[in-house]
């Protein structure tokens, strides 16, 4: 393989600003969250919601999601933390990698439900708004695996092979399929698919989110099959392949059933938001009228009063002409 025909791995995944560690994995997660909230906010406003609502609910969803993602990883890979020779304290070191998307979405949805309930917002509408942003966040977050030199695929000699240089935790230096890159690109495609389908078919009642879940599962299944890191197997398939298949079927079933029971899209996604917009427009009109009155008070008579004054002046001139004509007739 030519030296230039591969994707290099970073020499290290952490930089130090004095005593403060700056970890690439954490930065990818943080940037992904910001992108998801930013895009979700734009979509929420377009649906008739208030600005800032997505961020307020994300305060609940993100922490729950991080905890859920870590729990799923620790439970499914418990031997990494609780087997002989391992330190169970490492289970809390999220910055070293290890977040299961299935647990993150499940527990993150619970946090979002709490936030939506506190605001009186329908959870499915909120999920539809943030779905593409979550896919973009996953695309960005996967680059954290690149910084940690983890979750790569089988050995290969393709020009875009990932060069693994670390030998820690049983890694074997070499050239492998960059499954982190495959999943990142797939998630970008999923995000654009959901945006297009939502505009084309006016998806509502959680169907945009279900489409995101189903589309992601398709990609995750074949990408997961390529990976060579240790994982639990059931009937010859990795655990995450089974999870992706089951979740895919549930998402498709939800789309079908929901389309029949609740066709169309929610007319109102955030109670009171439309009234605030209407009140704002009415207030603007009142302000224009008030400005006109103030201008007239400064010396310019209103249009009606100006016309009346002009008519009065004409009447006075006519009366004066009549008096002068009568006096002239008497003299004659």
Steps between C-alpha positions, in 0.01 A plus 500: 500500500630846414576723794252769389211261435348476847327701771748573779400467863580784741810437707295569813140580583563756773685831527580678823438868563710519813339249738174496300458208257333577166370172363406457136222253582333746738530787251325295230212421736464865607508634144243241397265608780526865396424415137199290600357777720564771237330308217223376727426858606469615137266213416295555817446869421401408143237265646353783708690460827688754712870572462700346782257219578723234342796610711289503817390142443852397396610590853303192603561280196879530467601395854251214491638398160860498620409287799294263285774467240758420764273252677434309178872480426596389851222239517573349158880513550510440874813285476699814415432638847407217736710201393819396677777756471264782402419811701126561538566872544579514127128451435452866590769630262270605217772714341697187412224387264213259527150636438231269364264687269212269591519592868563865418183526289288301745593689817537828308140457389399462865674827585335671203161367612549656842596832343207492258256415776621795706441732202171344387648399165416181303804275514458360143506851349819582689658172388419579136664841529827372646533177298730629220711687754555179697621327183746785434613481863572129457697574182719745692524285811635202305819695437566463872567132424767612255675695774489191725603258220203273563202335328676426172417221257678214332847523350508646152727655239253753359642853453279635778611240755546617859852466634486378862824567684403428861555159656312575825206282614580221258517712183720375217656782296408480133259621234127452553164607363412840657158398624480822703516690169243274335255556781568875504421529129194276539363722779541809279299323231233404755471863615443626145255216432288600801509869403390418145227255603367740763463776242361270232248304709440736797590235754350544844419326830850354533529353151802713402681371808395142422635540147833615643511197730413254221749647252778509758440136593544390137843658483603393848424136418746470211761724662480298822555183300835637378640577844762276660502626859384258768123471538239256625352276229158337477454229234808622320401868489629783715264625770472842334391336174208338683420830671506688169268245339246504781498879531463531120186283504354699790566831322339384175201362691458834675503687167230273355272500806544870570423594139164323526403623846635856476546608139643840422697726731430676829331836449635636829835389644534751784190648665501879510782550250265600217315741729826671591580552133152646439530727803837618376357592160205682661738689724701608199188635329398688816849647520469629141170670582645655813799630306264664252308671782823625656612640166171686462534639852842638405343738252362309207121477506343164421370458150131537599562812707710657227221448250243653736721806555537543125120484450452757778744741339314471167165572672639816669632627167161449332316686782742793474442523124120508552524787753718705268258441208197614709673821609595581142140450387366744767740772385376463147 
